[in-house]
């Protein structure tokens, strides 16, 4: 009887604990196929997890700015977003700009990102980088105390050869 009482107490304690929030950390993502990122970020959006950008988020990785709700994304001082036109190999394996892919990118980006891209040369073969003060008003800062999050879970999403790792709260404060 005593064992059942302990079991009941343990169950009540566990049921009163609120779930921890998880955070996905992106630190060195060079991008890849748009479709893989659309799928991975759509799953991430549905999960409700936060995304911390703590380094390079280049090419298709930047789609997170239009897919993940802005309240769920923050950037550290090391964050750097790299934008360029979409491309694909032609019949001979040469890199050619994809107008359809570039338009898809453009349609997904939110207006503040589109305005920044336009002011900085547009989407072309040349990569343009958004970092530092350019992020103000576009991506929240993770470095402010109000942005800290407690994390207990670990999770991985794979887009092609890129892996996203959930992080610990201690890592978020770095």
Backbone torsions as a table, in degrees:
resi	resn	phi	psi	omega
1	UNK	NA	-41.4	179.9
2	UNK	-61.9	-39.1	179.3
3	UNK	-63.0	-41.3	178.7
4	UNK	-63.9	-38.0	178.0
5	UNK	-63.2	-42.5	177.3
6	UNK	-64.7	-40.9	178.7
7	UNK	-62.5	-42.8	178.5
8	UNK	-63.4	-43.2	177.9
9	UNK	-62.1	-43.7	179.6
10	UNK	-62.9	-42.3	179.4
11	UNK	-63.4	-41.4	178.6
12	UNK	-65.1	-40.5	177.8
13	UNK	-62.1	-46.5	-178.7
14	UNK	-64.1	-40.6	-177.9
15	UNK	-68.0	-21.6	179.5
16	UNK	-86.2	-5.1	-179.5
17	UNK	-85.6	129.2	178.5
18	UNK	-79.5	148.7	-179.2
19	UNK	-66.2	145.0	178.1
20	UNK	-79.2	153.9	176.6
21	UNK	-88.6	141.4	176.4
22	UNK	-102.8	154.6	178.4
23	UNK	-131.7	134.8	175.4
24	UNK	-96.7	128.3	179.6
25	UNK	-106.8	127.6	175.6
26	UNK	-112.7	122.8	-176.4
27	UNK	-125.2	-35.4	-179.4
28	UNK	-144.4	72.9	-177.9
29	UNK	-109.7	117.5	-178.3
30	UNK	-90.5	-0.9	178.4
31	UNK	93.2	-166.7	-177.1
32	UNK	165.4	-150.0	-177.9
33	UNK	-69.9	132.9	-176.9
34	UNK	-55.7	-44.2	-177.6
35	UNK	-57.9	-40.2	179.1
36	UNK	-63.0	-41.2	-178.9
37	UNK	-71.8	-38.4	176.4
38	UNK	-58.4	-44.5	-179.5
39	UNK	-66.6	-48.8	-177.5
40	UNK	-64.2	-44.3	-178.3
41	UNK	-71.8	-29.3	175.1
42	UNK	-66.0	-41.4	176.2
43	UNK	-64.2	-41.2	180.0
44	UNK	-64.4	-41.9	178.0
45	UNK	-60.1	-44.9	-179.7
46	UNK	-63.2	-33.7	-178.5
47	UNK	-69.7	-23.6	-178.1
48	UNK	81.8	3.8	-179.6
49	UNK	-68.0	153.6	174.5
50	UNK	-85.8	155.6	178.1
51	UNK	-123.1	126.0	175.6
52	UNK	-109.1	121.6	175.7
53	UNK	-98.1	118.4	-172.5
54	UNK	-133.0	53.3	-177.3
55	UNK	149.6	-152.4	-177.9
56	UNK	-73.6	132.5	170.3
57	UNK	-132.3	95.2	-170.0
58	UNK	-111.4	156.2	171.1
59	UNK	57.4	-125.2	-176.5
60	UNK	-63.2	-22.1	176.5
61	UNK	-58.4	-32.0	-177.6
62	UNK	-65.4	-12.7	177.2
63	UNK	-59.3	-22.4	178.9
64	UNK	-57.1	-28.4	-179.2
65	UNK	-64.8	-22.7	178.7
66	UNK	-107.0	-11.1	-176.1
67	UNK	-104.5	-44.1	-179.5
68	UNK	-83.0	134.2	178.4
69	UNK	-56.7	137.5	-177.5
70	UNK	-53.8	-32.3	179.5
71	UNK	-68.6	-13.6	-179.0
72	UNK	-103.9	5.0	-178.0
73	UNK	-122.6	135.5	171.3
74	UNK	-141.9	161.5	-177.4
75	UNK	-127.8	139.1	174.7
76	UNK	-84.8	179.5	178.0
77	UNK	-64.8	-21.8	-179.2
78	UNK	-87.2	-4.8	-175.2
79	UNK	-66.1	140.7	176.7
80	UNK	-149.1	121.7	178.4
81	UNK	-101.4	133.3	179.8
82	UNK	-119.2	125.0	-176.1
83	UNK	-115.3	142.3	172.1
84	UNK	-158.3	169.3	177.0
85	UNK	-67.4	150.8	175.7
86	UNK	-70.1	151.1	179.4
87	UNK	-142.6	166.8	176.0
88	UNK	-155.6	159.0	177.9
89	UNK	-77.3	142.9	175.0
90	UNK	-85.0	-171.4	-176.9
91	UNK	-59.5	-27.2	-178.6
92	UNK	-98.7	7.6	177.2
93	UNK	86.6	2.2	178.5
94	UNK	-79.6	149.2	179.3
95	UNK	-78.0	125.5	176.4
96	UNK	-129.9	145.3	178.6
97	UNK	-65.8	140.0	178.2
98	UNK	-106.4	102.9	178.7
99	UNK	-59.1	-38.6	179.9
100	UNK	-65.4	-46.1	178.5
101	UNK	-64.3	-40.2	179.6
102	UNK	-64.9	-40.7	177.2
103	UNK	-64.5	-37.8	177.5
104	UNK	-62.1	-45.2	176.6
105	UNK	-57.2	-51.0	-177.0
106	UNK	-56.6	-42.5	-178.2
107	UNK	-66.9	-27.5	-178.2
108	UNK	-83.5	-32.7	-178.2
109	UNK	-64.2	140.4	175.3
110	UNK	-71.1	161.3	-176.2
111	UNK	-53.3	-43.9	179.7
112	UNK	-60.5	-35.1	178.3
113	UNK	-70.5	-43.0	177.8
114	UNK	-59.0	-44.3	179.6
115	UNK	-62.1	-42.7	179.5
116	UNK	-62.9	-44.7	179.5
117	UNK	-60.2	-46.2	-179.7
118	UNK	-60.5	-42.4	179.2
119	UNK	-67.7	-19.5	-175.4
120	UNK	-112.3	25.9	172.5
121	UNK	106.2	-6.6	178.3
122	UNK	79.0	179.3	178.5
123	UNK	-85.6	113.2	179.5
124	UNK	-138.0	-171.7	178.2
125	UNK	-66.6	-23.8	-179.1
126	UNK	-83.5	130.8	178.6
127	UNK	-74.6	133.1	172.5
128	UNK	-114.6	144.8	-173.1
129	UNK	-115.4	133.1	173.9
130	UNK	-109.4	121.8	180.0
131	UNK	-157.4	172.9	176.2
132	UNK	56.4	-132.3	-176.9
133	UNK	-62.7	-24.8	178.8
134	UNK	-61.6	-22.2	179.5
135	UNK	-77.5	-19.3	-178.8
136	UNK	-56.0	128.7	-179.8
137	UNK	82.8	-5.9	179.6
138	UNK	-113.1	-46.0	-179.9
139	UNK	-130.7	131.5	178.2
140	UNK	-65.1	152.1	177.2
141	UNK	-84.6	133.5	174.8
142	UNK	-81.7	-14.9	-172.3
143	UNK	-80.3	-7.0	176.8
144	UNK	-84.8	142.4	-178.4
145	UNK	-57.0	-32.0	-178.6
146	UNK	-66.3	-16.0	-177.5
147	UNK	-91.7	-3.0	-175.4
148	UNK	-69.0	147.7	-175.6
149	UNK	-135.1	141.3	173.6
150	UNK	-90.7	136.2	-175.5
151	UNK	-131.1	139.3	176.7
152	UNK	-129.1	-19.4	-175.1
153	UNK	-97.9	159.4	173.5
154	UNK	-124.0	141.3	-175.8
155	UNK	-153.8	149.4	177.8
156	UNK	-129.1	140.8	172.0
157	UNK	-123.6	136.3	178.8
158	UNK	-114.4	127.8	172.1
159	UNK	-118.8	102.4	-175.3
160	UNK	63.4	-118.9	-179.2
161	UNK	-99.4	4.9	-176.8
162	UNK	-96.1	134.3	177.3
163	UNK	-117.7	138.4	175.5
164	UNK	-107.7	132.9	-178.1
165	UNK	-114.4	135.7	169.7
166	UNK	-68.8	156.4	-174.6
167	UNK	-127.6	167.4	176.7
168	UNK	-91.3	159.4	-180.0
169	UNK	-60.0	-34.8	179.5
170	UNK	-62.4	-37.8	178.5
171	UNK	-68.8	-29.9	-179.8
172	UNK	-67.3	-24.7	-176.6
173	UNK	-89.4	-1.2	179.6
174	UNK	-63.8	NA	NA
